[in-house]
Amino acid sequence: MATAGTVLLATTPAHAEFNTPVAQGDDVSPCETGAGNSDSLTARDWAGDFIGLDEAHRFNSGATHEGDPVMIAIIDSGVESTLTDIFGSRVKSGWDAWDPDSDGTCDAYGHGTAVAALAAGAPQGEQFVGVAPEADIMPLRAFIGDEGGDAEKSRLVAELINDAVANGADVVNVSIALPDTTFLQEAVANAIAENVVVVAATGNENLYMDDPAVAGDPEKAKFYPANYPEVIAVGAHNQDGNFYTKTNFGVNIDLIAPGQNVVVPLPGGGWINQEGTSFATPYVAGAAALLKAEFGTDVSPAWIEHRLRETAIHPPNDFNIYQGAGVLNVGKAVSTPLGPDEDPYATSFDDAADESPSPGATPSEEPSSIAAVQVDYDPLAFEKSVAWASVGGAVVLIALVLVLRTVIPRGRKRGWRPGARRPDRAPVKTEEGSTA
């Protein structure tokens, strides 16, 4: 396989709006749709229930109140647009850094298709639904397969972030863990300055990102852009709310989201279970898209991060370096009205990070000892509230009917004249002690 350094040869882009270089010659990797299987969906999607997706969709599904879909850029292995049952026509023409004849709408590896489906896939009965199923998808192919990340790959992703911003993305999903580079820092800063939310996976090496020994080792310190403070950094949990112990962790982690036994589609058809922070990240990217759609695409990335942290289902003490502010609760994030002093356009918030340890401090607990975040979300809470309200209303109505059945005949009998009540006669004692 060619190194990324030989891949990034400058060429004239086939589409003028994208400026990321494309591979040439032997470095080109034509995209052919990846494999599929015959596995079908058989069980209700646990992740959607866990994060309150039904509640969120009562308010928004990824389009503004004017009907305009928000745009989620997926920087990954491409997105298979032929899966129209999942994506409809919402996978737009994007960019492929490995194939000059492609536009990102083909996925040979499967990772990007899975990520895009979790962020914005259409409902498949009760078995599957993406977080923002009305959002559009901008596919940006950065990876051929499982080749890992290096400095050149970090530069490539940075260029794709810039292209995503230039072409109208509202949210950028980066389910890739990369080394820190000036290119990546600047691309993230540019995105935030242009009001674009960047959501990224922390990675799956069980590394303490604030350990100086880790941060100073180029072979280990591959947890960017997630570890930049302005990026929404996502770790993973399982069906019980337990921390996924492969997650890289630290003071910059913001949330955890479903990332074990997560069902995703394959490019060639069929379904498979996956795990990792890569698959937790699109849940949060989809949630960011819903917030942009519900509250306005001009709300700030800082406010979206703040809103998601504030509405999360918190661990003890509200924050720790393993679970961040807690489990994503997209239902509460979208349904909670703005507070009287809440400014959705603010560019900074004090999210009480003072309770978290200083960077480089030794963690007080091992990841395996972290208690699960207890989630008592009831996916039928709204229906139950309506049902109980209906029962209460019926009881009141029945009681009223019974009263009227007694009052009306008596009123008719006396011609609706005011009634007279006979005075009570209390027994009176005589001198002999008898009663009269």
C-alpha positions in Angstrom: 0.0 0.0 0.0 1.3 3.4 -0.9 2.2 5.8 2.0 0.0 8.8 2.5 3.0 11.0 1.6 3.0 9.6 -2.0 -0.8 9.8 -2.2 -1.2 13.5 -1.7 -0.1 14.5 -5.2 -1.5 17.9 -6.2 -4.0 17.6 -9.1 -6.8 19.7 -10.4 -10.0 18.6 -8.6 -12.7 17.3 -10.7 -15.1 19.5 -8.8 -13.9 23.1 -8.4 -15.5 23.4 -4.9 -13.2 20.7 -3.4 -9.6 21.5 -3.1 -8.2 18.3 -1.4 -5.6 16.7 -3.6 -6.4 13.3 -5.3 -4.1 10.3 -5.7 -2.5 9.6 -9.1 -1.1 6.7 -11.0 -0.4 3.6 -9.0 -1.6 5.3 -5.8 -5.2 5.5 -7.0 -7.5 3.0 -5.2 -10.7 2.7 -7.3 -13.7 2.4 -5.0 -15.8 -0.7 -5.5 -18.8 -1.4 -3.3 -17.7 -3.4 -0.3 -19.1 -6.8 0.8 -22.4 -7.5 2.3 -24.1 -10.5 4.0 -27.6 -12.0 4.3 -28.1 -11.0 7.9 -31.3 -9.1 8.5 -32.5 -7.0 11.4 -34.3 -9.0 14.1 -34.4 -7.0 17.3 -35.4 -3.5 18.4 -32.5 -1.1 18.4 -31.4 -0.7 22.0 -29.3 2.3 21.4 -32.1 4.5 20.2 -34.1 3.8 23.3 -31.1 4.3 25.5 -30.5 7.9 24.2 -34.1 8.9 24.0 -34.4 9.1 20.3 -38.2 8.7 20.1 -38.6 11.8 22.3 -36.1 13.8 20.1 -38.0 12.9 16.9 -41.2 14.4 18.2 -39.5 17.7 17.9 -37.0 17.3 15.0 -35.5 14.7 12.7 -32.8 16.7 11.0 -34.5 19.4 8.9 -35.1 23.1 9.9 -38.6 24.4 10.5 -38.4 25.7 6.9 -37.8 22.2 5.7 -34.2 22.5 4.8 -32.0 19.5 5.8 -28.9 20.1 7.8 -25.7 18.7 6.3 -23.5 16.2 8.1 -20.0 15.7 6.6 -18.7 12.1 7.1 -14.9 12.0 6.8 -14.3 8.3 6.5 -14.1 5.5 3.9 -17.0 6.9 1.8 -20.7 6.3 2.1 -22.5 3.8 -0.1 -25.3 5.8 -1.7 -26.9 2.7 -3.4 -28.4 1.8 0.0 -31.5 3.9 -0.8 -33.6 2.2 1.8 -31.3 3.7 4.4 -30.2 6.9 2.8 -32.8 7.7 0.1 -31.3 10.4 -2.0 -29.7 12.2 0.9 -26.1 11.1 0.2 -24.8 14.1 -1.8 -21.8 14.3 -4.1 -18.7 14.6 -2.0 -15.0 13.9 -2.5 -12.7 10.9 -2.8 -9.0 11.5 -2.1 -8.1 8.1 -3.5 -10.2 7.8 -6.7 -10.4 10.7 -9.1 -13.4 9.0 -10.8 -15.4 8.8 -7.6 -17.1 11.4 -5.4 -17.3 9.7 -2.0 -20.6 8.0 -2.7 -19.0 4.5 -2.8 -17.6 2.6 0.2 -15.2 -0.3 -0.3 -14.5 -0.8 3.4 -17.8 -0.3 5.2 -16.8 2.0 8.1 -18.1 5.2 6.6 -21.4 3.7 5.6 -21.9 2.4 9.1 -21.1 5.8 10.6 -23.3 7.7 8.2 -26.3 5.3 8.9 -26.0 5.8 12.7 -25.9 9.6 12.2 -28.6 9.9 9.6 -30.0 6.6 8.5 -33.8 6.3 7.7 -36.0 4.1 10.0 -36.1 0.4 9.3 -39.2 -0.5 11.3 -38.4 -0.6 15.0 -35.0 -2.3 14.4 -33.0 0.7 13.3 -33.1 4.4 12.8 -30.3 7.0 12.6 -30.3 10.0 14.9 -31.1 12.6 12.2 -32.9 10.7 9.4 -33.9 13.9 7.5 -30.3 15.3 7.4 -28.2 15.3 4.2 -24.8 13.5 4.1 -21.6 14.8 2.6 -19.3 11.8 2.0 -15.6 12.5 2.1 -13.4 9.5 1.5 -10.1 9.7 3.5 -9.4 6.0 4.1 -9.2 2.9 1.9 -9.3 0.5 4.8 -7.8 -0.1 8.2 -4.5 1.6 7.4 -4.3 3.7 10.6 -3.3 7.3 10.9 -0.1 9.2 10.6 0.9 12.8 10.1 0.1 12.8 6.4 -3.3 11.3 7.1 -3.8 14.0 9.7 -3.1 16.6 7.0 -5.5 14.9 4.6 -8.3 14.9 7.1 -7.5 18.6 7.8 -7.9 19.4 4.1 -11.2 17.5 4.1 -12.5 19.4 7.1 -11.7 22.6 5.3 -13.6 21.3 2.2 -16.5 20.3 4.3 -16.8 23.8 5.8 -16.4 25.4 2.4 -19.2 23.3 0.9 -21.8 23.9 3.5 -21.5 21.3 6.2 -23.2 22.1 9.5 -21.6 19.2 11.4 -18.4 17.3 10.7 -18.1 13.7 12.0 -14.5 12.4 12.3 -14.5 8.8 13.5 -10.8 8.6 13.1 -8.0 9.0 15.7 -5.0 10.9 14.4 -1.8 12.6 15.6 -1.8 16.2 16.4 -0.6 18.4 13.5 -0.7 22.1 12.8 -2.8 21.4 9.8 -5.4 19.6 11.9 -5.4 22.3 14.6 -5.9 25.1 12.0 -8.7 23.2 10.2 -10.6 22.6 13.4 -10.2 26.3 14.4 -11.5 27.3 10.9 -14.5 25.1 11.3 -15.4 26.5 14.7 -14.9 30.1 13.4 -17.3 29.3 10.6 -19.9 28.0 13.1 -19.4 24.3 12.1 -19.6 21.6 14.8 -16.8 19.1 14.9 -17.5 15.8 16.6 -14.7 13.2 16.9 -13.9 9.8 18.4 -11.3 9.6 21.2 -10.0 6.2 19.9 -9.8 2.7 21.2 -6.4 2.2 22.8 -7.4 2.6 26.5 -5.0 5.5 26.8 -5.0 8.4 29.3 -4.7 11.3 26.9 -3.3 13.6 29.5 -0.5 11.4 30.6 2.7 13.2 29.6 4.4 9.9 28.7 1.5 9.2 26.3 1.2 12.7 24.9 4.9 12.8 24.2 5.0 9.5 22.3 4.2 10.1 18.6 3.3 6.4 18.2 0.7 6.6 21.0 -0.6 10.2 20.9 -3.2 9.5 18.2 -6.4 10.8 19.7 -6.9 14.0 17.7 -8.9 16.0 16.7 -11.0 14.6 19.7 -8.5 15.9 22.2 -8.8 19.5 21.1 -11.0 21.4 23.7 -13.3 22.9 21.1 -14.1 19.5 19.5 -16.9 17.4 21.0 -15.0 14.3 22.1 -16.9 11.0 22.3 -16.2 7.8 24.2 -18.4 4.7 24.2 -20.6 2.6 26.5 -22.6 -0.6 26.2 -26.3 -1.5 26.7 -25.9 -1.3 30.5 -24.3 2.1 30.5 -20.9 0.6 31.3 -17.8 2.5 30.1 -16.2 0.8 27.0 -12.8 0.2 28.5 -10.9 0.5 25.2 -11.9 4.2 25.0 -9.2 6.7 25.2 -10.0 9.1 28.1 -9.0 12.4 29.7 -10.2 15.8 30.7 -11.3 16.7 27.2 -13.8 13.8 26.8 -17.3 15.3 26.6 -19.8 12.4 26.4 -20.2 8.7 26.0 -22.7 7.2 23.6 -23.6 3.7 22.4 -20.5 1.9 21.1 -20.8 -1.8 21.8 -23.1 -4.3 20.1 -24.3 -1.5 17.7 -26.0 -2.8 14.6 -24.9 -1.1 11.3 -25.5 -1.8 7.6 -22.9 -3.1 5.2 -22.2 -1.5 1.8 -23.2 -4.6 0.0 -26.4 -5.1 2.0 -27.1 -6.9 5.3 -26.2 -5.9 8.8 -23.5 -6.5 11.3 -22.7 -5.7 15.0 -19.8 -3.3 15.6 -18.1 -1.7 18.6 -15.8 1.2 19.3 -15.7 4.9 19.7 -16.0 5.3 15.9 -19.6 4.1 16.2 -20.4 6.1 19.3 -19.4 9.4 17.6 -22.1 9.6 14.9 -24.8 9.4 17.6 -23.4 12.7 19.0 -22.9 14.1 15.5 -26.6 13.3 14.7 -27.6 15.0 18.0 -25.7 18.1 17.0 -27.5 18.1 13.7 -30.9 17.9 15.4 -29.9 20.9 17.6 -28.9 22.9 14.6 -32.2 22.0 12.9 -34.4 22.7 15.9 -32.8 25.9 17.3 -31.2 27.3 14.1 -28.2 26.5 12.0 -26.5 29.7 13.3 -26.3 28.5 16.9 -22.7 28.2 18.0 -20.6 25.0 18.3 -19.8 26.0 21.9 -23.5 26.1 22.8 -24.2 22.7 21.2 -21.3 21.2 23.2 -22.7 22.9 26.3 -26.3 21.8 25.7 -25.2 18.2 25.1 -23.1 18.1 28.3 -25.8 19.8 30.4 -28.6 17.5 29.2 -26.5 14.3 29.5 -27.3 11.7 32.1 -24.5 12.5 34.5 -22.2 10.2 36.4 -21.5 11.0 40.1 -20.0 14.4 40.6 -21.3 15.3 37.1 -18.0 14.6 35.3 -15.1 12.2 35.3 -12.3 11.5 32.8 -13.8 8.3 31.7 -17.4 9.2 31.1 -17.1 12.9 30.6 -20.4 14.7 31.4 -22.2 11.3 31.0 -24.4 9.5 28.6 -25.8 11.3 25.6 -29.5 12.1 26.1 -30.6 13.4 22.8 -34.3 13.4 23.8 -33.7 15.9 26.6 -31.2 17.9 24.5 -33.7 18.6 21.8 -36.9 18.8 23.9 -35.6 21.2 26.6 -36.6 24.8 25.8 -34.0 27.5 26.0 -33.6 28.9 29.5 -34.2 32.6 30.1 -30.5 33.4 30.3 -29.3 30.7 27.9 -27.5 32.2 24.9 -27.3 29.7 22.0 -24.9 32.0 20.1 -22.3 32.3 22.9 -18.8 31.2 21.9 -17.7 30.0 25.3 -19.3 28.4 28.4 -18.0 27.4 31.8 -19.0 23.8 32.0 -17.6 23.2 35.5 -14.4 21.4 34.4 -13.0 22.5 37.7 -14.1 19.2 39.2 -12.0 17.2 36.7 -8.3 16.4 37.5 -5.6 18.6 36.1 -4.0 17.3 32.9 -1.3 14.8 33.7 -2.7 13.9 37.1 -2.8 10.1 37.9 -6.4 8.8 37.6 -7.8 7.8 40.9 -9.7 4.8 39.4 -9.1 2.2 36.8 -11.4 2.2 33.8 -12.7 -1.3 34.7 -13.9 0.0 38.1 -16.0 2.8 36.7 -19.7 2.3 37.6 -22.3 2.3 34.9 -24.3 5.5 34.3 -27.8 4.5 35.3 -30.2 5.4 32.6 -33.9 5.3 33.5 -35.1 6.7 30.2 -38.5 5.1 29.2 -39.0 5.1 25.5 -42.8 4.9 26.1 -42.8 7.8 28.7 -44.8 10.1 26.4 -47.3 7.5 25.5 -47.7 6.5 29.1 -48.2 10.2 30.1 -50.9 10.5 27.5 -52.5 7.3 28.6 -52.6 8.2 32.3 -53.9 11.7 31.4 -56.7 10.0 29.4 -57.5 7.7 32.3 -57.6 10.6 34.7 -59.9 12.5 32.3 -62.2 9.5 32.0 -62.5 9.1 35.8 -63.4 12.8 36.2 -66.0 12.4 33.4 -67.5 9.3 34.9 -67.8 11.0 38.3 -69.4 14.0 36.7 -72.0 11.8 34.9 -72.9 10.0 38.1 -73.4 13.3 40.0 -75.5 14.7 37.2 -77.6 11.5 37.1 -78.6 12.3 40.7 -78.8 16.1 40.5 -80.8 16.5 37.3 -83.8 14.3 38.2 -84.1 15.9 41.6 -84.0 19.3 40.0 -86.6 18.4 37.5 -88.9 17.0 40.2 -89.0 20.3 42.1 -89.1 22.4 38.9 -85.6 23.7 39.4 -86.7 25.6 42.5 -84.2 26.0 45.3 -84.3 23.0 47.6 -85.0 23.2 51.3 -83.1 21.2 53.8 -84.9 20.1 57.0 -83.0 21.1 60.1 -81.1 18.5 62.0 -82.8 17.4 65.3 -80.3 16.4 67.9 -81.6 14.2 70.8 -82.3 16.2 74.0 -81.8 14.7 77.4 -84.6 14.9 79.9 -84.1 15.4 83.7 -84.6 11.6 84.2 -81.7 11.0 81.7 -83.9 9.6 78.9 -83.7 11.0 75.4 -86.5 12.7 73.5 
